[in-house]
Structure formats: C-alpha cells, structure tokens
C-alpha cells in the first residue's frame, strides 16, 4: 500500500484534517509561549493537544478505512486515552501549582 492507493475522496478530507490538526497544535504551542501566567499557559497546549490529536486521528481513521475497504476504528482507543488523560494531567499540574504557592 502506498499513498497512490488512497482514493481521492478519502485523501482530500484526510489532508484537510491533517492540516487543521497541525494548525491547532501550532496555535496551542504559540499560546504556551505568549501567555503570561502558569494557569493561562496550561490551558492553550491542553486544548491544542486534544483538538490537534483528534484531527490527526480522524484523518488516520478515514484513510485506513478507505484502504481496508471496511471501517477501521483502532484509533478510537487512542482518542479515548487522550481525552481521558489530558484533562487529568492538567488538573494534577494545576493542583501541584496551587499547593506549591501555599508554602
């Protein structure tokens, strides 16, 4: 299988999703650099990570399903893992920052 095997009806939306995922991740990274406080900096990469990874995983599902000729949903497990762990990690970092400022 190569890139030439992917049908055009699947390649164009997958390419658009990959571009959107890259832009969202880039915006989240820029937010990390530009925002002032720790709490504001924490929000932008979390959103960029979740939305950017979601777009990339949707593109992967679309292209893999088109190549296999059947629905391929293995990436749904990755999506669930990211959606569950990203907010938990953010909350743990926020709590650690709050406890550190108390002392």
TIKOLNU-673557 format. One record per residue: x, y, z of N, C-alpha, C in turn. Coordinates in steps of 0.02 Angstrom, whole numbers, padded with zeros to 5 digits, always signed. Layout:
+--------+---------+--------+---------+----------+--------+--------+---------+--------+
: n.east : n.north :   n.up : ca.east : ca.north :  ca.up : c.east : c.north :   c.up :
+--------+---------+--------+---------+----------+--------+--------+---------+--------+
:      X :       Y :      Z :       X :        Y :      Z :      X :       Y :      Z :
...
+--------+---------+--------+---------+----------+--------+--------+---------+--------+
This chain:
+--------+---------+--------+---------+----------+--------+--------+---------+--------+
: n.east : n.north :   n.up : ca.east : ca.north :  ca.up : c.east : c.north :   c.up :
+--------+---------+--------+---------+----------+--------+--------+---------+--------+
: +00042 :  -00059 : +00000 :  +00000 :   +00000 : +00000 : +00044 :  +00062 : +00000 :
: +00023 :  +00110 : -00039 :  +00059 :   +00173 : -00042 : +00009 :  +00230 : -00044 :
: +00035 :  +00290 : -00047 :  -00009 :   +00349 : -00048 : -00050 :  +00350 : -00112 :
: -00026 :  +00319 : -00165 :  -00063 :   +00318 : -00228 : -00125 :  +00272 : -00223 :
: -00126 :  +00227 : -00175 :  -00182 :   +00182 : -00167 : -00242 :  +00213 : -00132 :
: -00232 :  +00269 : -00097 :  -00286 :   +00302 : -00061 : -00330 :  +00339 : -00111 :
: -00396 :  +00325 : -00111 :  -00440 :   +00360 : -00158 : -00444 :  +00435 : -00143 :
: -00459 :  +00472 : -00195 :  -00460 :   +00545 : -00189 : -00513 :  +00569 : -00140 :
: -00571 :  +00534 : -00137 :  -00624 :   +00554 : -00092 : -00604 :  +00548 : -00019 :
: -00554 :  +00506 : -00004 :  -00529 :   +00499 : +00064 : -00465 :  +00539 : +00075 :
: -00426 :  +00549 : +00023 :  -00363 :   +00584 : +00030 : -00373 :  +00659 : +00044 :
: -00420 :  +00690 : +00010 :  -00431 :   +00762 : +00020 : -00456 :  +00780 : +00090 :
: -00508 :  +00747 : +00116 :  -00527 :   +00762 : +00185 : -00473 :  +00744 : +00236 :
: -00437 :  +00690 : +00223 :  -00383 :   +00671 : +00269 : -00328 :  +00724 : +00269 :
: -00311 :  +00750 : +00211 :  -00261 :   +00803 : +00207 : -00285 :  +00866 : +00242 :
: -00348 :  +00883 : +00233 :  -00376 :   +00941 : +00267 : -00376 :  +00932 : +00343 :
: -00393 :  +00873 : +00367 :  -00391 :   +00859 : +00438 : -00320 :  +00862 : +00466 :
: -00272 :  +00838 : +00427 :  -00202 :   +00841 : +00449 : -00178 :  +00913 : +00454 :
: -00197 :  +00954 : +00405 :  -00178 :   +01024 : +00407 : -00210 :  +01059 : +00467 :
: -00275 :  +01046 : +00478 :  -00309 :   +01076 : +00536 : -00277 :  +01053 : +00602 :
: -00260 :  +00989 : +00606 :  -00227 :   +00964 : +00666 : -00160 :  +00997 : +00679 :
: -00122 :  +01007 : +00626 :  -00057 :   +01041 : +00633 : -00065 :  +01113 : +00654 :
: -00114 :  +01148 : +00625 :  -00126 :   +01218 : +00642 : -00150 :  +01224 : +00715 :
: -00195 :  +01180 : +00736 :  -00218 :   +01183 : +00805 : -00162 :  +01169 : +00855 :
: -00119 :  +01122 : +00839 :  -00063 :   +01107 : +00882 : -00014 :  +01165 : +00884 :
: -00003 :  +01196 : +00827 :  +00041 :   +01255 : +00824 : +00013 :  +01313 : +00864 :
: -00052 :  +01324 : +00860 :  -00084 :   +01377 : +00899 : -00078 :  +01364 : +00974 :
: -00086 :  +01301 : +00994 :  -00078 :   +01284 : +01064 : -00006 :  +01296 : +01088 :
: +00042 :  +01281 : +01045 :  +00112 :   +01292 : +01063 : +00127 :  +01367 : +01067 :
: +00100 :  +01406 : +01021 :  +00109 :   +01478 : +01024 : +00077 :  +01508 : +01086 :
: +00020 :  +01481 : +01106 :  -00013 :   +01503 : +01168 : +00031 :  +01489 : +01229 :
: +00067 :  +01434 : +01227 :  +00113 :   +01418 : +01282 : +00168 :  +01470 : +01287 :
: +00191 :  +01495 : +01231 :  +00244 :   +01545 : +01231 : +00219 :  +01615 : +01249 :
: +00159 :  +01633 : +01226 :  +00136 :   +01702 : +01231 : +00099 :  +01719 : +01295 :
: +00066 :  +01672 : +01326 :  +00025 :   +01687 : +01385 : +00069 :  +01699 : +01446 :
: +00043 :  +01738 : +01494 :  +00083 :   +01763 : +01549 : +00088 :  +01715 : +01608 :
: +00032 :  +01695 : +01636 :  +00033 :   +01656 : +01698 : +00035 :  +01581 : +01684 :
: +00053 :  +01544 : +01735 :  +00056 :   +01472 : +01729 : -00011 :  +01442 : +01711 :
: -00064 :  +01467 : +01742 :  -00131 :   +01439 : +01731 : -00155 :  +01453 : +01660 :
: -00139 :  +01512 : +01634 :  -00157 :   +01528 : +01565 : -00116 :  +01487 : +01516 :
: -00052 :  +01477 : +01533 :  -00009 :   +01436 : +01490 : -00030 :  +01364 : +01488 :
: -00059 :  +01342 : +01540 :  -00080 :   +01272 : +01544 : -00140 :  +01257 : +01499 :
: -00182 :  +01306 : +01489 :  -00244 :   +01295 : +01452 : -00232 :  +01287 : +01377 :
: -00191 :  +01329 : +01347 :  -00182 :   +01328 : +01274 : -00153 :  +01262 : +01248 :
: -00098 :  +01236 : +01276 :  -00072 :   +01172 : +01249 : -00120 :  +01114 : +01260 :
: -00158 :  +01115 : +01314 :  -00205 :   +01061 : +01326 : -00258 :  +01059 : +01272 :
: -00285 :  +01116 : +01255 :  -00336 :   +01119 : +01202 : -00305 :  +01102 : +01134 :
: -00246 :  +01129 : +01120 :  -00213 :   +01115 : +01057 : -00195 :  +01041 : +01050 :
: -00173 :  +01012 : +01105 :  -00156 :   +00941 : +01105 : -00217 :  +00898 : +01090 :
: -00271 :  +00911 : +01125 :  -00330 :   +00870 : +01118 : -00362 :  +00878 : +01049 :
: -00372 :  +00939 : +01027 :  -00405 :   +00951 : +00963 : -00359 :  +00932 : +00904 :
: -00295 :  +00947 : +00910 :  -00248 :   +00929 : +00856 : -00241 :  +00854 : +00848 :
: -00235 :  +00819 : +00904 :  -00230 :   +00746 : +00901 : -00295 :  +00716 : +00875 :
: -00352 :  +00745 : +00893 :  -00416 :   +00721 : +00868 : -00421 :  +00726 : +00793 :
: -00398 :  +00782 : +00765 :  -00400 :   +00790 : +00692 : -00353 :  +00739 : +00658 :
: -00294 :  +00730 : +00685 :  -00247 :   +00682 : +00656 : -00275 :  +00611 : +00660 :
: -00306 :  +00594 : +00716 :  -00334 :   +00527 : +00723 : -00394 :  +00517 : +00677 :
: -00435 :  +00568 : +00666 :  -00490 :   +00562 : +00617 : -00463 :  +00552 : +00547 :
: -00409 :  +00587 : +00530 :  -00379 :   +00577 : +00464 : -00352 :  +00506 : +00457 :
: -00323 :  +00480 : +00510 :  -00298 :   +00412 : +00509 : -00354 :  +00361 : +00501 :
: -00409 :  +00372 : +00536 :  -00467 :   +00327 : +00530 : -00494 :  +00328 : +00460 :
: -00500 :  +00388 : +00431 :  -00527 :   +00395 : +00364 : -00484 :  +00361 : +00311 :
: -00419 :  +00373 : +00313 :  -00375 :   +00344 : +00262 : -00367 :  +00268 : +00272 :
: -00363 :  +00245 : +00334 :  -00357 :   +00173 : +00346 : -00421 :  +00136 : +00326 :
: -00478 :  +00167 : +00338 :  -00542 :   +00136 : +00318 : -00548 :  +00134 : +00243 :
: -00525 :  +00185 : +00209 :  -00528 :   +00185 : +00135 : -00481 :  +00133 : +00106 :
: -00423 :  +00124 : +00135 :  -00376 :   +00073 : +00110 : -00400 :  +00002 : +00125 :
: -00429 :  -00008 : +00184 :  -00451 :   -00075 : +00203 : -00518 :  -00094 : +00172 :
: -00557 :  -00044 : +00152 :  -00623 :   -00059 : +00124 : -00675 :  -00076 : +00176 :
: -00660 :  -00064 : +00239 :  -00705 :   -00076 : +00294 : -00689 :  -00026 : +00349 :
: -00735 :  -00015 : +00395 :  -00721 :   +00033 : +00449 : -00663 :  +00008 : +00494 :
: -00615 :  +00051 : +00503 :  -00558 :   +00036 : +00547 : -00562 :  +00085 : +00605 :
: -00572 :  +00059 : +00665 :  -00583 :   +00103 : +00722 : -00533 :  +00092 : +00778 :
: -00474 :  +00066 : +00762 :  -00424 :   +00056 : +00814 : -00402 :  +00122 : +00845 :
: -00404 :  +00175 : +00805 :  -00382 :   +00240 : +00830 : -00431 :  +00269 : +00881 :
: -00490 :  +00242 : +00885 :  -00539 :   +00266 : +00934 : -00512 :  +00254 : +01005 :
: -00476 :  +00199 : +01015 :  -00446 :   +00185 : +01080 : -00394 :  +00238 : +01098 :
: -00355 :  +00259 : +01049 :  -00306 :   +00312 : +01061 : -00342 :  +00377 : +01078 :
: -00395 :  +00392 : +01042 :  -00434 :   +00453 : +01055 : -00462 :  +00453 : +01126 :
: -00490 :  +00397 : +01146 :  -00519 :   +00392 : +01214 : -00463 :  +00401 : +01266 :
: -00406 :  +00371 : +01254 :  -00350 :   +00378 : +01300 : -00328 :  +00451 : +01307 :
: -00323 :  +00486 : +01251 :  -00302 :   +00556 : +01253 : -00355 :  +00599 : +01288 :
: -00418 :  +00586 : +01271 :  -00472 :   +00626 : +01302 : -00478 :  +00614 : +01377 :
: -00458 :  +00555 : +01400 :  -00460 :   +00541 : +01472 : -00398 :  +00566 : +01509 :
: -00340 :  +00560 : +01479 :  -00279 :   +00576 : +01515 : -00260 :  +00650 : +01512 :
: -00277 :  +00685 : +01459 :  -00257 :   +00755 : +01453 : -00288 :  +00799 : +01507 :
: -00353 :  +00796 : +01519 :  -00381 :   +00837 : +01574 : -00356 :  +00816 : +01643 :
: -00345 :  +00752 : +01653 :  -00320 :   +00729 : +01718 : -00250 :  +00756 : +01730 :
: -00208 :  +00754 : +01679 :  -00140 :   +00782 : +01685 : -00143 :  +00856 : +01700 :
: -00187 :  +00892 : +01666 :  -00194 :   +00964 : +01677 : -00216 :  +00978 : +01748 :
: -00264 :  +00941 : +01773 :  -00287 :   +00952 : +01842 : -00232 :  +00937 : +01892 :
: -00192 :  +00885 : +01881 :  -00138 :   +00870 : +01927 : -00085 :  +00925 : +01927 :
: -00069 :  +00952 : +01868 :  -00021 :   +01008 : +01865 : -00048 :  +01070 : +01900 :
: -00113 :  +01084 : +01891 :  -00142 :   +01142 : +01925 : -00142 :  +01134 : +02001 :
: -00159 :  +01075 : +02024 :  -00159 :   +01064 : +02096 : -00088 :  +01069 : +02124 :
: -00039 :  +01043 : +02088 :  +00030 :   +01048 : +02112 : +00052 :  +01121 : +02114 :
: +00032 :  +01161 : +02066 :  +00049 :   +01232 : +02066 : +00014 :  +01268 : +02124 :
: -00048 :  +01251 : +02138 :  -00084 :   +01283 : +02193 : -00052 :  +01264 : +02260 :
: -00034 :  +01202 : +02269 :  -00003 :   +01181 : +02332 : +00066 :  +01211 : +02340 :
: +00102 :  +01219 : +02286 :  +00168 :   +01248 : +02290 : +00166 :  +01322 : +02309 :
: +00115 :  +01357 : +02287 :  +00109 :   +01428 : +02304 : +00087 :  +01439 : +02376 :
: +00056 :  +01390 : +02407 :  +00035 :   +01396 : +02476 : +00095 :  +01396 : +02524 :
: +00145 :  +01359 : +02507 :  +00204 :   +01352 : +02552 : +00251 :  +01409 : +02545 :
+--------+---------+--------+---------+----------+--------+--------+---------+--------+
